[in-house]
Amino acid sequence: RRDRKGASRISESALRIGLLVAFPMGMGLFALGGPIMGLLFPKIDTAIAGPLLSILGLASMFVALQLLCNSILQANSMVNLPILAVVIGGVVKIIVNYTLVGNPNIRINGAPVGTLCCFAVICALDIFIIRRAIPSAPRFLRAVAKPLLASAVMGGAVWAVYGLLTGPLGLGGRISTLLAIFVGVAVYFTLVLALRVLTKEDLALMPKGDKIAKILKIQ
């Protein structure tokens, strides 16, 4: 329909809703990489596996953003450019992995760094293409800022709660992990409402969004 403003508004809402889910998941993995690995695999060496999961948690945030950006580009009939960005990201991953994993002092710890660099580069290229090639491009800062802020605060909260429970309070690692996750969910939900991350227009794109808006009193 050549409704550029409408397309921009929907794209921005899609970014915000998608990142509203992806950012806290990635930040939670980053903050509790070791404890989560210990919870899922009690016999694993969390000193090795924990940092790997933490870095992959950050990488997952870029994976989600890259998927959303690719959808925006493809919706604007730009099919080949996202593929080119992925190829460039793949080359970056090969170079980083070859450099870091091949270093005897780093080895396997370099693999998730390569994944992080790969998807960060893809995201940067996708955003650059969207801003240069699409009229009325979605406002990335507006879509990303509040979910990222809420997720960062939540990540700090779960890290502090886990440290408090396992340190001064002396609780076990598994129950401390579960309690920290519960606190993280509560903190994040509160911040989403307090910062007004979602708008009524965002919820209108979701099933039963109008009812959710009324329950949460979002105007």
PERACOR-V176727 format. One record per backbone hydrogen bond with DSSP energy under -0.5 kcal/mol. CO is the residue of the C=O (numbers start at 0). NH is the residue of the N-H. Records with the same first field share a line. If there is no record, write none. Layout:
CO = NH + NH
//
This chain:
1 = 3
2 = 6
3 = 7
4 = 8
5 = 9
6 = 10
7 = 11
8 = 12
9 = 13
10 = 14
11 = 15
12 = 16
13 = 17
14 = 18
15 = 19
16 = 20
17 = 20 + 21
18 = 22
20 = 24
21 = 25
22 = 26
23 = 27
24 = 28
25 = 29
26 = 30
27 = 31
29 = 32
31 = 35
32 = 36
33 = 37
34 = 38
35 = 39
36 = 40
40 = 43
43 = 45
44 = 47 + 48
45 = 49
47 = 51
48 = 52
49 = 53
50 = 54
51 = 55
52 = 56
53 = 57
54 = 58
55 = 59
56 = 60
57 = 60 + 61
58 = 62
59 = 63
60 = 64
61 = 65
62 = 66
63 = 67
64 = 68
65 = 69
66 = 70
67 = 71
68 = 72
69 = 73
70 = 74
71 = 75
72 = 75 + 77
73 = 76
76 = 78
78 = 82
79 = 83
80 = 84
81 = 85
82 = 86
83 = 87
84 = 88
85 = 89
86 = 90
87 = 91
88 = 92
89 = 93
90 = 94
91 = 95
92 = 96
93 = 97
94 = 98
95 = 99
96 = 100 + 101
97 = 101
99 = 102 + 106
101 = 103
102 = 105 + 106
105 = 108
106 = 109
107 = 110 + 111
108 = 112
109 = 113
110 = 114
111 = 115
112 = 116
113 = 117
114 = 118
115 = 119
116 = 120
117 = 121
118 = 122
119 = 123
120 = 124
121 = 125
122 = 126
123 = 127
124 = 128
125 = 129
126 = 130
127 = 131
128 = 132
129 = 133
132 = 134
133 = 136
137 = 139
138 = 142
139 = 143
140 = 144
141 = 145
143 = 147
144 = 148
145 = 149
146 = 150
147 = 151
148 = 152
149 = 153
150 = 154
151 = 155
152 = 156
153 = 157
154 = 158
155 = 159
156 = 160
157 = 161
158 = 162
159 = 163
160 = 164
161 = 165
162 = 166
163 = 168
164 = 170
171 = 175
172 = 176
173 = 177
174 = 178
175 = 179
176 = 180
177 = 181
178 = 182
179 = 183
180 = 184
181 = 185
182 = 186
183 = 187
184 = 188
185 = 189
186 = 190
187 = 191
188 = 192
189 = 193
190 = 194
191 = 196
192 = 195
198 = 202
199 = 203
200 = 204
201 = 204
202 = 205
205 = 208
207 = 211
208 = 212
209 = 213
210 = 214
211 = 215
212 = 216 + 217
216 = 218
//
